[in-house]
Amino acid sequence: INAGLLLMDAAETAGYKGDYPTANTLINKAIHYFKEEQITEFMGEASLKKATLLYAWSKNGNPQYYKPAINAFQDSLKIFKKHNTPEKYGEIQHKLALIYSEIPVSPEEKPIWTAFCASAFKEALEIYSEEKHPYEFAMVCHNYATALINFPEAKLHNNLSKAFDLFENALKIRTAKAYPIERSLSLLNQVELLWQMHNADKDEEEKHFHLMQQKANEVLQLTSEQHLIERAQEHLNALNNLKITLN
């Protein structure tokens, strides 16, 4: 058991260094030890670490590890269930939702993966309530909204309108005083969403135009992070060009 715990720590360290092959070998050995000793909770923790490592590996230019990461997260769900470890369950569902939204798939497969994605985000939001887990609630709302922007068009509801409302939910928690960086990210992603939203008439077009200006300008007041400032300025420049065109 002690060897397994040490292997978990070593795997995490290797992951931080970006040595994912070594990290994967170490965590698999830890899982093997815990399985032999039938230590269920440690097996779950090790499976969760393995899943997180594989997810990081896939995001670092190795998309072939998205599906193994899904399998590892699913393995950890066999141990961390909704009724006995709700917060772990919510964390896993959130990670799965992110993978489902990012995994490269063919256009034919996309609707299936977006259905998995929406279901996992909803599961996470059942755990992370606005009242009990405000930070996590805002994070899941932000990521769900961002994923919805790239969903195929839905027949029964408007994905973009739903995304806008989710960003608004996130922004209620991500105040300028408490979470300026997180608020900046939500504002910028919401502006990108507004570029895609349909304007029913001239009044709505004008309303969205001013809303985008207001949100992009707020980012300039919120942060000194250069990449966020540049994104906000790009939106403002594009809006100024649009205003000239409209006039």
N, C-alpha and C positions, 0 to 999 in steps of 0.2 A: 504493500500500500504506500509506504513512504517513497519507494522507488517511483511509483506511478505519479505521486504528487510532484516529485522533483522533475520528472519527465514533462509534466504539464507546464511547470515554470520554465524549463529549458526550451520547450516548444514555443511558448509565448515570447521569450527573448529572441529566438531565431526569427520569429515572425516580425518582430519590431525591426530587426536588422534587414528584413527583406529576403531572408534565406528560407523561402517557402518549402522547397523539397526537404530540407533538414527538419523543419518544423513539423511537416506532415509525418515524416518517419517517427519522430519522437512522440507525437500525440497518439499515433496508432499503437505504439508500444505501450503507452500509458493505458489506453482503452483495453488492450489485451490483458494487462495486469488486473485492472479493476473487474473485468469480466471473469477472470479466473477466480478472484476472491469474492465475486458476487456482491460487490459494493455498488448498489444501484445508483445512489445519489452521485458518487464520484464518476460513475460511468456517464451519467447525464451531463455533468459539468465538463468532462473530457470531450464528449460528443459535441457539446455546444462550442467549446474552444476550437475543435477541429472544423466545425462548420464556419466559424468566424474566420479562421485562417484560410480556408478554401475560398471563401467569399472575397477576402482581401487579395488572394492570389489571382482570382478571376478578374478583379478590377484593375490589376496591374498588368494588363496586356495578355492574359491567358483565359479567354472566355470559355475554354473547354472545361474549366473547373466550376462553372455555374451549376451544372447538374449534380456533380458530386457534393457541392455545398448544400443544395436542396436536400439531397438524401441524408446528409449529416444532420441538418436542422430537423428533418422529419424523425430521425432516430432519437434526437433529444426530446421531441414531443411525446415519445412513448413513455418518458419518465416524468417530464415537467408538464403535468396536465392542468387544464383550466381550473378544476375544482380544488386542487391542493397546492399548486404553486402558480397563482394567477399572474404575478408580475413577470416571472420567467416565461410563462406562456405568451404573454403580451409582447415581450421582447423578441421572442422567436418568430411570432406571427408578423411583427413589423419587419424583421430582417427578411423573411420569406417574401413579403410584399415587395420589398425593394428589389430583390433578385428577379421576381416575376416581371417587374417593370423594366428591368435593365437587360435581361437575357436576350441575345440576338436570335430572332426566330424569323421564319418566312412570313410573308403577308397572310398566307392561308392559316397559319398557326396562331397568329397574333390575337384573334378574338378569344381563343381558349386561355392563353396566358394572361390576358387582361381580366378575364373572369376570375382566375386564380388570384390575381393581384388585388382586385377589389374585395374579394372575400377575405383575404388575409388582413387587409387594412381595416375592414369592418370588425374583424375579430379583435385586432389590437385596440380599436377604439372602445370596444365593450369593456376592456380591462382598464385602459387609461382614461378615466373620466376627467372632465374639466375641473371638478371640485377636489378630487383626491390626488390626482397626478397632473397638475397643470402644465409643467414643463414637457412631460412626455406627450400629453394630449396635443399641445401645440406642435411638437415635432412631427407626430404622426399626421396631423391635419395638413401641415406644410408639405410633407412628402407625398401624401395621398393626392393633394391638389396638383403637385408638380407632375405626378404620374398621369393623372387624368388628362393633362394637356396633350399627351401623346397617345391617348387611347383612340381606337377607331370610333367613328361616329356611332352613337347609340340610337336605337329606334324608340325607346320608351322614355328617355330623358336626355337633357342637354348636359353633356360632360363638362363643357366649359363653364356653364352657370354654376354647376355643382362645385367645380374647382374654385371659382371665385368665392363662394360662400365658405369653403374650407379655409382659404387664405384669410378671410375675415375672422374666422374662429381662432386661427393661429395668432393673428395680429392683436386680438383682445388680450392674450396672455403675453405676447412678445412686445411689451411696452418699450418706449424709448429709454426709460430710466433703467429698467431691469435687464433687458436683453437687446442692446442696440445692434449688435452684429446679426443676431438671429432675425431681428425685425427688418434690418436692411435686406437680408436674403429673401424674406417673404415679400417685401414690397417690390423688389426687382423681379421676382418670378411672377408676381401678380401683374406687373406692367407688361411682361412678355405675354401673359395670358390675354390681357386686354387688346393687344395687337391682333389677336386671332378671333376675338368675339365679334359676332355679327351685330351691326347697328340697325335697329328696325327703322329709324327715321333720322332726320337731321338733328332733332333735339337730343336723341340718345348718342349720336356721333359727337356732338358738342360736349355732352356730359362726360363721356368716356375720355375725350381728349383732355379736358381739364383735370380729370381724376388721375390720368397717367402723368401729367405734368406735376401735379401735387405730390404724388407718391415718389417720383424720381427726384424731385427737389428735396423731399424729406430725407432721402438717403444721403444727399450731400451734406445735410446738417447733422446726420447721425454718426458718421464714421470717418476715420482717417485712413481706412484700408484702401490702398490705391486701386486694387482690382475692382472693388465695389464702386468706387467713385467713377472709374472709367466706364463701367457698365451703365451707371446712371446717366453719365454725360452722353453716352451713345444714344440712349433713349431720348434725351432732351434734344439732341441735334436732329434726330429723325423726326421728332414732333415739330420742331421749328420748320424743317423742310416740308412737312405735310401741311403745316399752316399756310406756307407760301403757295403751295399747290391748290389748297382749298379756296384761298382768297382769289 
